Amino acid sequence: MIDIFMRTLPFFAIIGLGYWAGRSRFFSEDATVYLTKFVFYFALSAMIFRFSASLSFAEIFNGRLVLAYLLGTAATYLVATLVARLRGVDIPTTAVESQCAAIGNVGFLGLPMLAALFGTAAIGVVMLVLAVDLVVFSSLIVVLINVGRGQGLGLKTLRQVGMGLLRNPMIVSITLGLSWAALALPLPDPFDEFLSILGGAATPGALFAIGASLASKSAERMQIAIWLSSAKLILHPALVALCVLVLLPVDPYSAAVTISAAALPVAGNVYMLAQHYGIAPHRVSASILFSTVASIATIPLVIAWVGTF
């Protein structure tokens, strides 16, 4: 347990450094925005493309794993939805809260951390988790918000969903990388080196950007934020574990990586969506802050447990 904590500590130390830079105003909010854009559109995309271009679709796709993770995440989403509706929360706000409870920071935190802890073989599993989050649940929140606002499931909503997927660099990178691998095209040495150098900036850049962005997060609506953080860090990995170990069991390694991915704190892009639509940004902000801080302790516990597999 101590060994795992020490191995995860450097990742959180970089997040802490970013938080200090943002909190002290050494790194302005504008600087954080542009660093996040660099990581999201360039560094992380280069890393994902390089990894996926070296794998075949058959090597990484596991339909049983996708279904198990989808089921566990949907169950978490449903529990959060029921809790919100019982509190009398409207549909758009319910969708945002459910997104907090079920969608973790897989791209910025999970991909580099789990690859370092479990080895490069974990990347394929993490990309499957990331694809489910982006394709299914990032689309679902847009649909629910529009339906809740009376716009219905019309052409405008479907266009929003489609354009959101097409413009997401992570989805584009995975698709292009797997297409490159399917064509059995080698990566020319200069291009491979270019991707390696650019992708190398993804891990420190993403972690630093997480910390710097946390510096501007508020701690309002604490009770709701604590509930959503608990759902994300405890309920979500527990339900995913039930699915990948009992209901739709997969191999122990894939199960361990998937459960660990489910144990990640609330994703930063949930705040971007909440702010864009003007729906409960403060409670999302607090949920990201609380869950990230608490995950310093909870992630090593989960990884220590799955290590027994």
URLINTA-V563411 format. One record per helix or strand. SS is the DSSP state (2 for helix, 1 for strand). FROM is the first residue (numbers start at 0). TO is the last residue. If there is no record, write none. Layout:
BEGIN
ss=SS from=FROM to=TO
ss=SS from=FROM to=TO
END
This chain:
BEGIN
ss=2 from=1 to=22
ss=2 from=28 to=52
ss=2 from=56 to=59
ss=2 from=62 to=85
ss=2 from=90 to=101
ss=1 from=103 to=103
ss=2 from=105 to=117
ss=2 from=121 to=147
ss=2 from=154 to=165
ss=2 from=168 to=181
ss=2 from=188 to=213
ss=2 from=221 to=246
ss=2 from=251 to=261
ss=1 from=265 to=265
ss=2 from=267 to=276
ss=2 from=280 to=305
END
